[in-house]
Amino acid sequence: MVARTFTFEPDETCKQEWIFTLEDGPEGVVVGDLDVREIGDRQGCSGHPATIVALVRGRTLGSIDVDALSEAACGRDLACGQALAMCLRKLVEEPLAGSGAVE
């Protein structure tokens, strides 16, 4: 099984680096791991990202309810759930042939 890594850096949220490791599974592309990081002085809560990682790890991209995630809200311009939805939409739209940074 070949793992591919994709990095997103959304500006509108406190968690500024989202690193997805994807693998091909029998039922589709699977999120093998997700690392959500803060960069610089922007700080936010640790609970939402930890919950998000637990919910998406091991799931196929197609099984994650992106529309529901898009409705999440917090005091930031972009909630973690909204950032996750944005990343997942790009992962589904982009060809998943290799690794790379997606902005």
C-alpha positions as CSV (number, residue, x, y, z in Angstrom):
1,M,0.0,0.0,0.0
2,V,1.4,3.4,-1.0
3,A,0.8,6.3,1.3
4,R,0.5,9.9,-0.1
5,T,0.9,13.0,1.9
6,F,-1.0,16.3,1.2
7,T,-0.5,19.5,3.1
8,F,-3.0,22.4,3.3
9,E,-2.3,25.8,4.9
10,P,-5.6,27.6,5.4
11,D,-5.1,31.2,6.5
12,E,-8.5,31.8,8.1
13,T,-8.1,29.3,11.0
14,C,-5.9,29.0,14.1
15,K,-4.7,25.6,12.9
16,Q,-2.6,26.6,9.9
17,E,-1.2,23.3,8.7
18,W,-3.3,20.2,7.9
19,I,-1.2,17.2,6.8
20,F,-3.2,14.3,5.4
21,T,-1.7,10.9,4.8
22,L,-3.9,9.0,2.3
23,E,-3.8,5.3,1.4
24,D,-5.7,3.3,-1.2
25,G,-8.1,0.8,0.5
26,P,-10.4,-1.8,-1.0
27,E,-13.4,0.7,-0.7
28,G,-11.6,3.8,-1.8
29,V,-9.0,6.4,-0.6
30,V,-8.6,6.2,3.2
31,V,-7.3,8.8,5.6
32,G,-4.4,7.0,7.2
33,D,-3.5,9.9,9.4
34,L,-4.1,13.6,9.9
35,D,-1.8,16.0,11.7
36,V,-3.3,19.4,12.5
37,R,-0.7,22.0,13.6
38,E,-0.4,25.5,14.7
39,I,2.2,27.7,13.0
40,G,3.7,30.8,14.5
41,D,1.8,32.8,17.1
42,R,-1.8,31.8,16.1
43,Q,-3.1,29.6,18.9
44,G,-6.4,27.8,19.3
45,C,-8.0,25.0,21.2
46,S,-6.6,21.5,21.1
47,G,-9.9,19.7,21.5
48,H,-11.5,20.2,18.1
49,P,-8.5,19.2,16.1
50,A,-8.0,16.1,18.3
51,T,-11.6,15.1,17.8
52,I,-11.4,15.7,14.1
53,V,-8.4,13.4,13.8
54,A,-10.1,10.7,15.7
55,L,-13.2,10.9,13.6
56,V,-11.5,10.8,10.2
57,R,-8.6,8.4,10.7
58,G,-9.3,5.2,8.9
59,R,-12.3,6.5,7.0
60,T,-12.7,6.7,3.3
61,L,-12.9,10.2,1.8
62,G,-16.3,9.5,0.4
63,S,-17.7,8.5,3.8
64,I,-17.1,11.8,5.6
65,D,-20.0,14.2,5.6
66,V,-18.4,17.3,4.2
67,D,-21.7,19.2,4.1
68,A,-22.3,18.8,7.8
69,L,-18.7,19.8,8.6
70,S,-19.2,23.0,6.5
71,E,-21.9,24.1,9.0
72,A,-19.5,24.1,12.0
73,A,-18.8,27.5,13.6
74,C,-16.5,29.0,16.1
75,G,-15.1,32.5,17.1
76,R,-12.6,32.4,14.2
77,D,-13.2,33.2,10.6
78,L,-13.0,29.5,9.7
79,A,-13.9,26.8,12.2
80,C,-11.8,23.6,12.3
81,G,-14.8,21.6,10.8
82,Q,-15.1,24.1,8.0
83,A,-11.3,23.9,7.3
84,L,-11.6,20.1,7.3
85,A,-14.4,20.3,4.8
86,M,-12.4,22.6,2.6
87,C,-9.4,20.3,2.6
88,L,-11.5,17.2,1.9
89,R,-13.3,18.9,-1.0
90,K,-9.9,19.7,-2.5
91,L,-8.6,16.2,-1.9
92,V,-11.6,14.8,-3.8
93,E,-11.3,17.3,-6.6
94,E,-7.6,17.0,-7.1
95,P,-6.0,14.0,-8.8
96,L,-4.6,11.9,-6.0
97,A,-1.7,10.5,-8.1
98,G,1.1,11.9,-5.9
99,S,2.1,13.9,-2.9
100,G,2.2,17.6,-2.6
101,A,1.1,20.8,-1.1
102,V,-2.4,21.9,-2.0
103,E,-3.5,25.5,-1.2
